Amino acid sequence: MQAIEHLVHEINQYTALAEEVYASTINSEQIAEQTLETAKGVIVPLKFQ
């Protein structure tokens, strides 16, 4: 029984870690999109100078 409890604990830890990685990935994607939009606003006017 103790082995099963240990396994469940390990799975829960990996699940929590996977959720954190997923949230971080989503956050990074949002930052990349914002950076791209900002860069477009800066680079496009430079082409016409």
mmCIF entry with sequence, helices, sheets and N, C-alpha, C, O atoms, coordinates in Angstrom:
data_MODEL
# 
_entry.id   MODEL 
# 
_entity.id                         1 
_entity.type                       polymer 
_entity.pdbx_number_of_molecules   1 
# 
_entity_poly.entity_id                      1 
_entity_poly.type                           'polypeptide(L)' 
_entity_poly.nstd_linkage                   no 
_entity_poly.nstd_monomer                   no 
_entity_poly.pdbx_seq_one_letter_code       MQAIEHLVHEINQYTALAEEVYASTINSEQIAEQTLETAKGVIVPLKFQ 
_entity_poly.pdbx_seq_one_letter_code_can   MQAIEHLVHEINQYTALAEEVYASTINSEQIAEQTLETAKGVIVPLKFQ 
_entity_poly.pdbx_strand_id                 A 
# 
loop_
_entity_poly_seq.entity_id 
_entity_poly_seq.num 
_entity_poly_seq.mon_id 
_entity_poly_seq.hetero 
1 1  MET n 
1 2  GLN n 
1 3  ALA n 
1 4  ILE n 
1 5  GLU n 
1 6  HIS n 
1 7  LEU n 
1 8  VAL n 
1 9  HIS n 
1 10 GLU n 
1 11 ILE n 
1 12 ASN n 
1 13 GLN n 
1 14 TYR n 
1 15 THR n 
1 16 ALA n 
1 17 LEU n 
1 18 ALA n 
1 19 GLU n 
1 20 GLU n 
1 21 VAL n 
1 22 TYR n 
1 23 ALA n 
1 24 SER n 
1 25 THR n 
1 26 ILE n 
1 27 ASN n 
1 28 SER n 
1 29 GLU n 
1 30 GLN n 
1 31 ILE n 
1 32 ALA n 
1 33 GLU n 
1 34 GLN n 
1 35 THR n 
1 36 LEU n 
1 37 GLU n 
1 38 THR n 
1 39 ALA n 
1 40 LYS n 
1 41 GLY n 
1 42 VAL n 
1 43 ILE n 
1 44 VAL n 
1 45 PRO n 
1 46 LEU n 
1 47 LYS n 
1 48 PHE n 
1 49 GLN n 
# 
_struct_asym.id          A 
_struct_asym.entity_id   1 
# 
_struct_conf.conf_type_id            HELX_P 
_struct_conf.id                      HELX_P1 
_struct_conf.pdbx_PDB_helix_id       AA1 
_struct_conf.beg_label_comp_id       GLN 
_struct_conf.beg_label_asym_id       A 
_struct_conf.beg_label_seq_id        2 
_struct_conf.pdbx_beg_PDB_ins_code   ? 
_struct_conf.end_label_comp_id       LYS 
_struct_conf.end_label_asym_id       A 
_struct_conf.end_label_seq_id        47 
_struct_conf.pdbx_end_PDB_ins_code   ? 
_struct_conf.beg_auth_comp_id        GLN 
_struct_conf.beg_auth_asym_id        A 
_struct_conf.beg_auth_seq_id         2 
_struct_conf.end_auth_comp_id        LYS 
_struct_conf.end_auth_asym_id        A 
_struct_conf.end_auth_seq_id         47 
_struct_conf.pdbx_PDB_helix_class    1 
_struct_conf.details                 ? 
_struct_conf.pdbx_PDB_helix_length   46 
# 
_struct_conf_type.id          HELX_P 
_struct_conf_type.criteria    ? 
_struct_conf_type.reference   ? 
# 
loop_
_atom_site.group_PDB 
_atom_site.id 
_atom_site.type_symbol 
_atom_site.label_atom_id 
_atom_site.label_alt_id 
_atom_site.label_comp_id 
_atom_site.label_asym_id 
_atom_site.label_entity_id 
_atom_site.label_seq_id 
_atom_site.pdbx_PDB_ins_code 
_atom_site.Cartn_x 
_atom_site.Cartn_y 
_atom_site.Cartn_z 
_atom_site.occupancy 
_atom_site.B_iso_or_equiv 
_atom_site.pdbx_formal_charge 
_atom_site.auth_seq_id 
_atom_site.auth_comp_id 
_atom_site.auth_asym_id 
_atom_site.auth_atom_id 
_atom_site.pdbx_PDB_model_num 
ATOM 1   N N  . MET A 1 1  ? 0.825  -1.205 0.000   1.00 0.00 ? 1  MET A N  1 
ATOM 2   C CA . MET A 1 1  ? 0.000  0.000  0.000   1.00 0.00 ? 1  MET A CA 1 
ATOM 3   C C  . MET A 1 1  ? 0.866  1.264  0.000   1.00 0.00 ? 1  MET A C  1 
ATOM 4   O O  . MET A 1 1  ? 0.539  2.258  -0.649  1.00 0.00 ? 1  MET A O  1 
ATOM 5   N N  . GLN A 1 2  ? 1.969  1.204  0.737   1.00 0.00 ? 2  GLN A N  1 
ATOM 6   C CA . GLN A 1 2  ? 2.847  2.365  0.808   1.00 0.00 ? 2  GLN A CA 1 
ATOM 7   C C  . GLN A 1 2  ? 3.452  2.678  -0.559  1.00 0.00 ? 2  GLN A C  1 
ATOM 8   O O  . GLN A 1 2  ? 3.655  3.846  -0.893  1.00 0.00 ? 2  GLN A O  1 
ATOM 9   N N  . ALA A 1 3  ? 3.741  1.650  -1.347  1.00 0.00 ? 3  ALA A N  1 
ATOM 10  C CA . ALA A 1 3  ? 4.302  1.866  -2.681  1.00 0.00 ? 3  ALA A CA 1 
ATOM 11  C C  . ALA A 1 3  ? 3.299  2.595  -3.572  1.00 0.00 ? 3  ALA A C  1 
ATOM 12  O O  . ALA A 1 3  ? 3.677  3.466  -4.355  1.00 0.00 ? 3  ALA A O  1 
ATOM 13  N N  . ILE A 1 4  ? 2.025  2.239  -3.452  1.00 0.00 ? 4  ILE A N  1 
ATOM 14  C CA . ILE A 1 4  ? 0.989  2.900  -4.250  1.00 0.00 ? 4  ILE A CA 1 
ATOM 15  C C  . ILE A 1 4  ? 0.857  4.361  -3.833  1.00 0.00 ? 4  ILE A C  1 
ATOM 16  O O  . ILE A 1 4  ? 0.732  5.239  -4.687  1.00 0.00 ? 4  ILE A O  1 
ATOM 17  N N  . GLU A 1 5  ? 0.885  4.628  -2.537  1.00 0.00 ? 5  GLU A N  1 
ATOM 18  C CA . GLU A 1 5  ? 0.807  6.007  -2.049  1.00 0.00 ? 5  GLU A CA 1 
ATOM 19  C C  . GLU A 1 5  ? 1.992  6.829  -2.556  1.00 0.00 ? 5  GLU A C  1 
ATOM 20  O O  . GLU A 1 5  ? 1.841  7.989  -2.938  1.00 0.00 ? 5  GLU A O  1 
ATOM 21  N N  . HIS A 1 6  ? 3.156  6.214  -2.553  1.00 0.00 ? 6  HIS A N  1 
ATOM 22  C CA . HIS A 1 6  ? 4.354  6.894  -3.057  1.00 0.00 ? 6  HIS A CA 1 
ATOM 23  C C  . HIS A 1 6  ? 4.197  7.200  -4.543  1.00 0.00 ? 6  HIS A C  1 
ATOM 24  O O  . HIS A 1 6  ? 4.522  8.299  -4.991  1.00 0.00 ? 6  HIS A O  1 
ATOM 25  N N  . LEU A 1 7  ? 3.703  6.232  -5.302  1.00 0.00 ? 7  LEU A N  1 
ATOM 26  C CA . LEU A 1 7  ? 3.490  6.422  -6.730  1.00 0.00 ? 7  LEU A CA 1 
ATOM 27  C C  . LEU A 1 7  ? 2.485  7.540  -6.994  1.00 0.00 ? 7  LEU A C  1 
ATOM 28  O O  . LEU A 1 7  ? 2.700  8.373  -7.874  1.00 0.00 ? 7  LEU A O  1 
ATOM 29  N N  . VAL A 1 8  ? 1.401  7.563  -6.244  1.00 0.00 ? 8  VAL A N  1 
ATOM 30  C CA . VAL A 1 8  ? 0.395  8.612  -6.391  1.00 0.00 ? 8  VAL A CA 1 
ATOM 31  C C  . VAL A 1 8  ? 1.010  9.972  -6.077  1.00 0.00 ? 8  VAL A C  1 
ATOM 32  O O  . VAL A 1 8  ? 0.750  10.950 -6.778  1.00 0.00 ? 8  VAL A O  1 
ATOM 33  N N  . HIS A 1 9  ? 1.813  10.035 -5.042  1.00 0.00 ? 9  HIS A N  1 
ATOM 34  C CA . HIS A 1 9  ? 2.496  11.287 -4.676  1.00 0.00 ? 9  HIS A CA 1 
ATOM 35  C C  . HIS A 1 9  ? 3.410  11.751 -5.809  1.00 0.00 ? 9  HIS A C  1 
ATOM 36  O O  . HIS A 1 9  ? 3.419  12.931 -6.160  1.00 0.00 ? 9  HIS A O  1 
ATOM 37  N N  . GLU A 1 10 ? 4.179  10.821 -6.378  1.00 0.00 ? 10 GLU A N  1 
ATOM 38  C CA . GLU A 1 10 ? 5.086  11.162 -7.482  1.00 0.00 ? 10 GLU A CA 1 
ATOM 39  C C  . GLU A 1 10 ? 4.295  11.668 -8.694  1.00 0.00 ? 10 GLU A C  1 
ATOM 40  O O  . GLU A 1 10 ? 4.680  12.653 -9.324  1.00 0.00 ? 10 GLU A O  1 
ATOM 41  N N  . ILE A 1 11 ? 3.209  11.000 -9.011  1.00 0.00 ? 11 ILE A N  1 
ATOM 42  C CA . ILE A 1 11 ? 2.381  11.419 -10.147 1.00 0.00 ? 11 ILE A CA 1 
ATOM 43  C C  . ILE A 1 11 ? 1.822  12.809 -9.902  1.00 0.00 ? 11 ILE A C  1 
ATOM 44  O O  . ILE A 1 11 ? 1.790  13.633 -10.816 1.00 0.00 ? 11 ILE A O  1 
ATOM 45  N N  . ASN A 1 12 ? 1.383  13.076 -8.690  1.00 0.00 ? 12 ASN A N  1 
ATOM 46  C CA . ASN A 1 12 ? 0.860  14.402 -8.355  1.00 0.00 ? 12 ASN A CA 1 
ATOM 47  C C  . ASN A 1 12 ? 1.934  15.478 -8.510  1.00 0.00 ? 12 ASN A C  1 
ATOM 48  O O  . ASN A 1 12 ? 1.654  16.580 -8.982  1.00 0.00 ? 12 ASN A O  1 
ATOM 49  N N  . GLN A 1 13 ? 3.151  15.156 -8.114  1.00 0.00 ? 13 GLN A N  1 
ATOM 50  C CA . GLN A 1 13 ? 4.239  16.115 -8.257  1.00 0.00 ? 13 GLN A CA 1 
ATOM 51  C C  . GLN A 1 13 ? 4.536  16.402 -9.729  1.00 0.00 ? 13 GLN A C  1 
ATOM 52  O O  . GLN A 1 13 ? 4.716  17.555 -10.118 1.00 0.00 ? 13 GLN A O  1 
ATOM 53  N N  . TYR A 1 14 ? 4.585  15.353 -10.536 1.00 0.00 ? 14 TYR A N  1 
ATOM 54  C CA . TYR A 1 14 ? 4.829  15.543 -11.969 1.00 0.00 ? 14 TYR A CA 1 
ATOM 55  C C  . TYR A 1 14 ? 3.685  16.296 -12.630 1.00 0.00 ? 14 TYR A C  1 
ATOM 56  O O  . TYR A 1 14 ? 3.908  17.100 -13.535 1.00 0.00 ? 14 TYR A O  1 
ATOM 57  N N  . THR A 1 15 ? 2.461  16.037 -12.180 1.00 0.00 ? 15 THR A N  1 
ATOM 58  C CA . THR A 1 15 ? 1.310  16.753 -12.726 1.00 0.00 ? 15 THR A CA 1 
ATOM 59  C C  . THR A 1 15 ? 1.401  18.238 -12.399 1.00 0.00 ? 15 THR A C  1 
ATOM 60  O O  . THR A 1 15 ? 1.155  19.080 -13.262 1.00 0.00 ? 15 THR A O  1 
ATOM 61  N N  . ALA A 1 16 ? 1.751  18.560 -11.166 1.00 0.00 ? 16 ALA A N  1 
ATOM 62  C CA . ALA A 1 16 ? 1.897  19.962 -10.768 1.00 0.00 ? 16 ALA A CA 1 
ATOM 63  C C  . ALA A 1 16 ? 3.008  20.631 -11.568 1.00 0.00 ? 16 ALA A C  1 
ATOM 64  O O  . ALA A 1 16 ? 2.863  21.777 -11.994 1.00 0.00 ? 16 ALA A O  1 
ATOM 65  N N  . LEU A 1 17 ? 4.107  19.929 -11.774 1.00 0.00 ? 17 LEU A N  1 
ATOM 66  C CA . LEU A 1 17 ? 5.213  20.474 -12.553 1.00 0.00 ? 17 LEU A CA 1 
ATOM 67  C C  . LEU A 1 17 ? 4.782  20.709 -14.001 1.00 0.00 ? 17 LEU A C  1 
ATOM 68  O O  . LEU A 1 17 ? 5.102  21.744 -14.586 1.00 0.00 ? 17 LEU A O  1 
ATOM 69  N N  . ALA A 1 18 ? 4.065  19.760 -14.569 1.00 0.00 ? 18 ALA A N  1 
ATOM 70  C CA . ALA A 1 18 ? 3.594  19.908 -15.948 1.00 0.00 ? 18 ALA A CA 1 
ATOM 71  C C  . ALA A 1 18 ? 2.655  21.101 -16.074 1.00 0.00 ? 18 ALA A C  1 
ATOM 72  O O  . ALA A 1 18 ? 2.696  21.818 -17.074 1.00 0.00 ? 18 ALA A O  1 
ATOM 73  N N  . GLU A 1 19 ? 1.815  21.320 -15.076 1.00 0.00 ? 19 GLU A N  1 
ATOM 74  C CA . GLU A 1 19 ? 0.907  22.470 -15.102 1.00 0.00 ? 19 GLU A CA 1 
ATOM 75  C C  . GLU A 1 19 ? 1.688  23.780 -15.046 1.00 0.00 ? 19 GLU A C  1 
ATOM 76  O O  . GLU A 1 19 ? 1.336  24.740 -15.731 1.00 0.00 ? 19 GLU A O  1 
ATOM 77  N N  . GLU A 1 20 ? 2.732  23.827 -14.246 1.00 0.00 ? 20 GLU A N  1 
ATOM 78  C CA . GLU A 1 20 ? 3.565  25.027 -14.159 1.00 0.00 ? 20 GLU A CA 1 
ATOM 79  C C  . GLU A 1 20 ? 4.285  25.285 -15.481 1.00 0.00 ? 20 GLU A C  1 
ATOM 80  O O  . GLU A 1 20 ? 4.357  26.425 -15.941 1.00 0.00 ? 20 GLU A O  1 
ATOM 81  N N  . VAL A 1 21 ? 4.811  24.239 -16.081 1.00 0.00 ? 21 VAL A N  1 
ATOM 82  C CA . VAL A 1 21 ? 5.501  24.385 -17.367 1.00 0.00 ? 21 VAL A CA 1 
ATOM 83  C C  . VAL A 1 21 ? 4.525  24.872 -18.426 1.00 0.00 ? 21 VAL A C  1 
ATOM 84  O O  . VAL A 1 21 ? 4.857  25.751 -19.222 1.00 0.00 ? 21 VAL A O  1 
ATOM 85  N N  . TYR A 1 22 ? 3.328  24.311 -18.442 1.00 0.00 ? 22 TYR A N  1 
ATOM 86  C CA . TYR A 1 22 ? 2.313  24.728 -19.412 1.00 0.00 ? 22 TYR A CA 1 
ATOM 87  C C  . TYR A 1 22 ? 1.963  26.201 -19.218 1.00 0.00 ? 22 TYR A C  1 
ATOM 88  O O  . TYR A 1 22 ? 1.898  26.957 -20.187 1.00 0.00 ? 22 TYR A O  1 
ATOM 89  N N  . ALA A 1 23 ? 1.738  26.609 -17.973 1.00 0.00 ? 23 ALA A N  1 
ATOM 90  C CA . ALA A 1 23 ? 1.405  28.014 -17.697 1.00 0.00 ? 23 ALA A CA 1 
ATOM 91  C C  . ALA A 1 23 ? 2.549  28.929 -18.119 1.00 0.00 ? 23 ALA A C  1 
ATOM 92  O O  . ALA A 1 23 ? 2.310  30.005 -18.666 1.00 0.00 ? 23 ALA A O  1 
ATOM 93  N N  . SER A 1 24 ? 3.775  28.517 -17.872 1.00 0.00 ? 24 SER A N  1 
ATOM 94  C CA . SER A 1 24 ? 4.936  29.310 -18.268 1.00 0.00 ? 24 SER A CA 1 
ATOM 95  C C  . SER A 1 24 ? 5.033  29.415 -19.785 1.00 0.00 ? 24 SER A C  1 
ATOM 96  O O  . SER A 1 24 ? 5.385  30.465 -20.322 1.00 0.00 ? 24 SER A O  1 
ATOM 97  N N  . THR A 1 25 ? 4.719  28.327 -20.465 1.00 0.00 ? 25 THR A N  1 
ATOM 98  C CA . THR A 1 25 ? 4.758  28.327 -21.930 1.00 0.00 ? 25 THR A CA 1 
ATOM 99  C C  . THR A 1 25 ? 3.715  29.280 -22.494 1.00 0.00 ? 25 THR A C  1 
ATOM 100 O O  . THR A 1 25 ? 3.995  30.033 -23.427 1.00 0.00 ? 25 THR A O  1 
ATOM 101 N N  . ILE A 1 26 ? 2.522  29.248 -21.932 1.00 0.00 ? 26 ILE A N  1 
ATOM 102 C CA . ILE A 1 26 ? 1.455  30.150 -22.380 1.00 0.00 ? 26 ILE A CA 1 
ATOM 103 C C  . ILE A 1 26 ? 1.877  31.598 -22.133 1.00 0.00 ? 26 ILE A C  1 
ATOM 104 O O  . ILE A 1 26 ? 1.676  32.460 -22.988 1.00 0.00 ? 26 ILE A O  1 
ATOM 105 N N  . ASN A 1 27 ? 2.457  31.861 -20.973 1.00 0.00 ? 27 ASN A N  1 
ATOM 106 C CA . ASN A 1 27 ? 2.916  33.207 -20.643 1.00 0.00 ? 27 ASN A CA 1 
ATOM 107 C C  . ASN A 1 27 ? 4.000  33.657 -21.621 1.00 0.00 ? 27 ASN A C  1 
ATOM 108 O O  . ASN A 1 27 ? 3.987  34.799 -22.080 1.00 0.00 ? 27 ASN A O  1 
ATOM 109 N N  . SER A 1 28 ? 4.927  32.773 -21.937 1.00 0.00 ? 28 SER A N  1 
ATOM 110 C CA . SER A 1 28 ? 6.000  33.105 -22.882 1.00 0.00 ? 28 SER A CA 1 
ATOM 111 C C  . SER A 1 28 ? 5.425  33.391 -24.266 1.00 0.00 ? 28 SER A C  1 
ATOM 112 O O  . SER A 1 28 ? 5.893  34.293 -24.962 1.00 0.00 ? 28 SER A O  1 
ATOM 113 N N  . GLU A 1 29 ? 4.420  32.629 -24.660 1.00 0.00 ? 29 GLU A N  1 
ATOM 114 C CA . GLU A 1 29 ? 3.785  32.852 -25.959 1.00 0.00 ? 29 GLU A CA 1 
ATOM 115 C C  . GLU A 1 29 ? 3.125  34.232 -26.007 1.00 0.00 ? 29 GLU A C  1 
ATOM 116 O O  . GLU A 1 29 ? 3.221  34.936 -27.013 1.00 0.00 ? 29 GLU A O  1 
ATOM 117 N N  . GLN A 1 30 ? 2.462  34.611 -24.927 1.00 0.00 ? 30 GLN A N  1 
ATOM 118 C CA . GLN A 1 30 ? 1.819  35.922 -24.866 1.00 0.00 ? 30 GLN A CA 1 
ATOM 119 C C  . GLN A 1 30 ? 2.858  37.041 -24.923 1.00 0.00 ? 30 GLN A C  1 
ATOM 120 O O  . GLN A 1 30 ? 2.650  38.048 -25.599 1.00 0.00 ? 30 GLN A O  1 
ATOM 121 N N  . ILE A 1 31 ? 3.954  36.870 -24.228 1.00 0.00 ? 31 ILE A N  1 
ATOM 122 C CA . ILE A 1 31 ? 5.027  37.876 -24.251 1.00 0.00 ? 31 ILE A CA 1 
ATOM 123 C C  . ILE A 1 31 ? 5.610  37.988 -25.658 1.00 0.00 ? 31 ILE A C  1 
ATOM 124 O O  . ILE A 1 31 ? 5.885  39.090 -26.134 1.00 0.00 ? 31 ILE A O  1 
ATOM 125 N N  . ALA A 1 32 ? 5.797  36.845 -26.321 1.00 0.00 ? 32 ALA A N  1 
ATOM 126 C CA . ALA A 1 32 ? 6.333  36.861 -27.691 1.00 0.00 ? 32 ALA A CA 1 
ATOM 127 C C  . ALA A 1 32 ? 5.385  37.594 -28.631 1.00 0.00 ? 32 ALA A C  1 
ATOM 128 O O  . ALA A 1 32 ? 5.830  38.362 -29.483 1.00 0.00 ? 32 ALA A O  1 
ATOM 129 N N  . GLU A 1 33 ? 4.082  37.364 -28.486 1.00 0.00 ? 33 GLU A N  1 
ATOM 130 C CA . GLU A 1 33 ? 3.109  38.054 -29.326 1.00 0.00 ? 33 GLU A CA 1 
ATOM 131 C C  . GLU A 1 33 ? 3.139  39.564 -29.078 1.00 0.00 ? 33 GLU A C  1 
ATOM 132 O O  . GLU A 1 33 ? 3.073  40.353 -30.020 1.00 0.00 ? 33 GLU A O  1 
ATOM 133 N N  . GLN A 1 34 ? 3.238  39.959 -27.810 1.00 0.00 ? 34 GLN A N  1 
ATOM 134 C CA . GLN A 1 34 ? 3.304  41.387 -27.480 1.00 0.00 ? 34 GLN A CA 1 
ATOM 135 C C  . GLN A 1 34 ? 4.582  42.008 -28.034 1.00 0.00 ? 34 GLN A C  1 
ATOM 136 O O  . GLN A 1 34 ? 4.567  43.127 -28.546 1.00 0.00 ? 34 GLN A O  1 
ATOM 137 N N  . THR A 1 35 ? 5.680  41.277 -27.929 1.00 0.00 ? 35 THR A N  1 
ATOM 138 C CA . THR A 1 35 ? 6.955  41.770 -28.449 1.00 0.00 ? 35 THR A CA 1 
ATOM 139 C C  . THR A 1 35 ? 6.884  41.941 -29.959 1.00 0.00 ? 35 THR A C  1 
ATOM 140 O O  . THR A 1 35 ? 7.383  42.927 -30.501 1.00 0.00 ? 35 THR A O  1 
ATOM 141 N N  . LEU A 1 36 ? 6.262  40.979 -30.638 1.00 0.00 ? 36 LEU A N  1 
ATOM 142 C CA . LEU A 1 36 ? 6.122  41.072 -32.085 1.00 0.00 ? 36 LEU A CA 1 
ATOM 143 C C  . LEU A 1 36 ? 5.298  42.294 -32.472 1.00 0.00 ? 36 LEU A C  1 
ATOM 144 O O  . LEU A 1 36 ? 5.658  43.015 -33.403 1.00 0.00 ? 36 LEU A O  1 
ATOM 145 N N  . GLU A 1 37 ? 4.210  42.530 -31.775 1.00 0.00 ? 37 GLU A N  1 
ATOM 146 C CA . GLU A 1 37 ? 3.371  43.691 -32.082 1.00 0.00 ? 37 GLU A CA 1 
ATOM 147 C C  . GLU A 1 37 ? 4.129  44.992 -31.838 1.00 0.00 ? 37 GLU A C  1 
ATOM 148 O O  . GLU A 1 37 ? 4.012  45.940 -32.615 1.00 0.00 ? 37 GLU A O  1 
ATOM 149 N N  . THR A 1 38 ? 4.902  45.033 -30.760 1.00 0.00 ? 38 THR A N  1 
ATOM 150 C CA . THR A 1 38 ? 5.705  46.216 -30.468 1.00 0.00 ? 38 THR A CA 1 
ATOM 151 C C  . THR A 1 38 ? 6.760  46.417 -31.553 1.00 0.00 ? 38 THR A C  1 
ATOM 152 O O  . THR A 1 38 ? 6.980  47.536 -32.015 1.00 0.00 ? 38 THR A O  1 
ATOM 153 N N  . ALA A 1 39 ? 7.409  45.327 -31.953 1.00 0.00 ? 39 ALA A N  1 
ATOM 154 C CA . ALA A 1 39 ? 8.442  45.419 -32.988 1.00 0.00 ? 39 ALA A CA 1 
ATOM 155 C C  . ALA A 1 39 ? 7.843  45.890 -34.307 1.00 0.00 ? 39 ALA A C  1 
ATOM 156 O O  . ALA A 1 39 ? 8.457  46.683 -35.021 1.00 0.00 ? 39 ALA A O  1 
ATOM 157 N N  . LYS A 1 40 ? 6.662  45.413 -34.631 1.00 0.00 ? 40 LYS A N  1 
ATOM 158 C CA . LYS A 1 40 ? 6.006  45.858 -35.867 1.00 0.00 ? 40 LYS A CA 1 
ATOM 159 C C  . LYS A 1 40 ? 5.777  47.364 -35.830 1.00 0.00 ? 40 LYS A C  1 
ATOM 160 O O  . LYS A 1 40 ? 5.943  48.048 -36.840 1.00 0.00 ? 40 LYS A O  1 
ATOM 161 N N  . GLY A 1 41 ? 5.399  47.873 -34.676 1.00 0.00 ? 41 GLY A N  1 
ATOM 162 C CA . GLY A 1 41 ? 5.153  49.305 -34.539 1.00 0.00 ? 41 GLY A CA 1 
ATOM 163 C C  . GLY A 1 41 ? 6.414  50.130 -34.658 1.00 0.00 ? 41 GLY A C  1 
ATOM 164 O O  . GLY A 1 41 ? 6.354  51.302 -35.031 1.00 0.00 ? 41 GLY A O  1 
ATOM 165 N N  . VAL A 1 42 ? 7.543  49.546 -34.352 1.00 0.00 ? 42 VAL A N  1 
ATOM 166 C CA . VAL A 1 42 ? 8.820  50.267 -34.410 1.00 0.00 ? 42 VAL A CA 1 
ATOM 167 C C  . VAL A 1 42 ? 9.468  50.076 -35.777 1.00 0.00 ? 42 VAL A C  1 
ATOM 168 O O  . VAL A 1 42 ? 9.982  51.035 -36.354 1.00 0.00 ? 42 VAL A O  1 
ATOM 169 N N  . ILE A 1 43 ? 9.451  48.872 -36.295 1.00 0.00 ? 43 ILE A N  1 
ATOM 170 C CA . ILE A 1 43 ? 10.174 48.553 -37.526 1.00 0.00 ? 43 ILE A CA 1 
ATOM 171 C C  . ILE A 1 43 ? 9.460  49.128 -38.753 1.00 0.00 ? 43 ILE A C  1 
ATOM 172 O O  . ILE A 1 43 ? 10.115 49.668 -39.645 1.00 0.00 ? 43 ILE A O  1 
ATOM 173 N N  . VAL A 1 44 ? 8.160  49.023 -38.810 1.00 0.00 ? 44 VAL A N  1 
ATOM 174 C CA . VAL A 1 44 ? 7.438  49.510 -39.993 1.00 0.00 ? 44 VAL A CA 1 
ATOM 175 C C  . VAL A 1 44 ? 7.717  50.981 -40.246 1.00 0.00 ? 44 VAL A C  1 
ATOM 176 O O  . VAL A 1 44 ? 8.018  51.338 -41.385 1.00 0.00 ? 44 VAL A O  1 
ATOM 177 N N  . PRO A 1 45 ? 7.634  51.857 -39.250 1.00 0.00 ? 45 PRO A N  1 
ATOM 178 C CA . PRO A 1 45 ? 7.962  53.278 -39.541 1.00 0.00 ? 45 PRO A CA 1 
ATOM 179 C C  . PRO A 1 45 ? 9.405  53.471 -39.990 1.00 0.00 ? 45 PRO A C  1 
ATOM 180 O O  . PRO A 1 45 ? 9.682  54.383 -40.769 1.00 0.00 ? 45 PRO A O  1 
ATOM 181 N N  . LEU A 1 46 ? 10.327 52.642 -39.524 1.00 0.00 ? 46 LEU A N  1 
ATOM 182 C CA . LEU A 1 46 ? 11.728 52.788 -39.929 1.00 0.00 ? 46 LEU A CA 1 
ATOM 183 C C  . LEU A 1 46 ? 11.919 52.504 -41.413 1.00 0.00 ? 46 LEU A C  1 
ATOM 184 O O  . LEU A 1 46 ? 12.820 53.072 -42.030 1.00 0.00 ? 46 LEU A O  1 
ATOM 185 N N  . LYS A 1 47 ? 11.103 51.647 -41.996 1.00 0.00 ? 47 LYS A N  1 
ATOM 186 C CA . LYS A 1 47 ? 11.225 51.329 -43.415 1.00 0.00 ? 47 LYS A CA 1 
ATOM 187 C C  . LYS A 1 47 ? 10.930 52.541 -44.288 1.00 0.00 ? 47 LYS A C  1 
ATOM 188 O O  . LYS A 1 47 ? 11.440 52.637 -45.405 1.00 0.00 ? 47 LYS A O  1 
ATOM 189 N N  . PHE A 1 48 ? 10.123 53.456 -43.800 1.00 0.00 ? 48 PHE A N  1 
ATOM 190 C CA . PHE A 1 48 ? 9.705  54.595 -44.595 1.00 0.00 ? 48 PHE A CA 1 
ATOM 191 C C  . PHE A 1 48 ? 10.514 55.865 -44.313 1.00 0.00 ? 48 PHE A C  1 
ATOM 192 O O  . PHE A 1 48 ? 10.166 56.942 -44.797 1.00 0.00 ? 48 PHE A O  1 
ATOM 193 N N  . GLN A 1 49 ? 11.565 55.743 -43.548 1.00 0.00 ? 49 GLN A N  1 
ATOM 194 C CA . GLN A 1 49 ? 12.396 56.921 -43.243 1.00 0.00 ? 49 GLN A CA 1 
ATOM 195 C C  . GLN A 1 49 ? 13.436 57.150 -44.302 1.00 0.00 ? 49 GLN A C  1 
ATOM 196 O O  . GLN A 1 49 ? 14.218 58.095 -44.205 1.00 0.00 ? 49 GLN A O  1 
# 
